[in-house]
Amino acid sequence: MFSFRQKTKIVTRRLILRPPMHFDFKKWKAVRYLSKDFLAPWEPKWASDHLTRKSFSNRVYWSKRAINQGTGVPLFLFDNGTDQLYGAITLDNIRRGPTQSGTLGYWIGEEFARRGYMTEAINALVQYAFTELDLSRIESACLADNKPSRGVLEKCGFKYEGVAQAYIQINGRWRTHVLYSALRYDRRGKTSAGVG
C-alpha cells in the first residue's frame, strides 16, 4: 500500500502529475469555470456548489483518503515549467486480490485540449499503475460520440471491449458508454471500434 505522505508524483517530459492541494483552488476553479461549456456534454451534472472552496476542499480530503487507503490515485496535470494547471486524471476503484485493476477517468481544460497533454498523462499513469502499483488491468469508459476521448484512449493502447447501456449519468441523463481497457500483458490484437 502507498501513502499520501510519500508525495505521489509523476514527472513526464512536459508535465508534473500530483495530488490536488488546498492551494490549487484558484487555478482549478479558473480552468473549470472557463471550460464549463466544453466539459458539460461529457461529465456528470455539476452540483450547485461545484466551484466553491468548500467543495474543492472536500475533493482534496477525498484524494488524500483514496491515496492513503490504496483505492485511488487522483492527480492534477501541471506544466512542469510554468505550473499552469491543465486538467486532472484519476485512477479510481482500485481493486486488489485476483482482480488487480482500476478505473481511469480524466478531464482537460478547453484551452489545453488537443495538444497531447492527456496522452502524455495517461501513458505515464498507466505505466505507474502497472509498475509501481502492480495492477494488471486499467479500464476506462467514455460516451460513444466522444471521438477525442476515444481517440486518446486508443492512441494510448487501450482496446475497445464493448458497450455499457445507461452506464453513467452525464449532464443529467443516463448515457450509454463504450468500454476500453489496457492490460499489463496484452496479447490481444487491435480491437479499435473505428474512431473517426
C-alpha angles and dihedrals in degrees: 000000000000128000136221086231088067087070097236103221135157121196122199133174093281106008146064113205114197139147117277117265129200091252090061092071099101094047092046093047092049095051093044093046095048091046099044097113091042093052101037097082091056105038139066112270112279118246115240090254095045096121097042126114090239092055090048091049089054088052091052092049091047089051092052092048093048092052094043092049093044093237099114149006109214111184138177120219114231131177104251091221106038101022089231111161111234104174142292141276126195133192101200140166091041108189124195135196117048092352104053092179144127142189123246124214131167147166135191133198115259093241091057101042122119095022097105096255095122092046088054092047095047093049091050096047093046090051089048091049093051098043107029101029097034093228120161102197136033118193129196136175134196139169113282092237094050094101096170092055093045090048094052092048092051091045088055092053100261114147127219112248107172147279132305113203117223088354104157135006106248120187089344099312133094105247134193114239136198115234128224135177141190119207126203090224101029115183095165121113123231109310101175115155090215109267114199 
